[in-house]
Amino acid sequence: MKTAKKETFESSLESLEAIVKELESGDKGLEESLALFEKGVSLSKGLTQQLEEAKAKVEVLKGK
């Protein structure tokens, strides 16, 4: 069973890139494409959040 550990930024980005390639191939059906798109949106939101957190940490460090 997988633990609730957060994926690394890099692994999430790789997963998103793989989803984009699958969607661009055009060989998926509508339902499968929609499921991939939803997963991609979720990964994108998570990546954006991680970037915002990193940006906030950098700003704190710069302020010291």
SULKAHU-V854006 format. One record per pair of residues at least 6 apart in sequence whose C-alpha atoms are under 8 Angstrom apart, sorted by the first residue. I is the first residue (numbers start at 1). J is the second residue. D is the distance in Angstrom with one decimal. If there is no record, write none. Layout:
i;j;d
I;J;D
I;J;D
//
This chain:
i;j;d
9;47;6.4
9;50;7.1
12;43;6.4
12;47;7.1
13;43;7.7
13;47;7.3
15;43;7.9
16;40;5.6
16;43;6.4
16;44;7.3
19;36;6.3
19;37;7.6
19;40;6.5
20;40;7.7
22;28;7.7
23;33;6.3
23;36;7.4
23;37;7.8
//
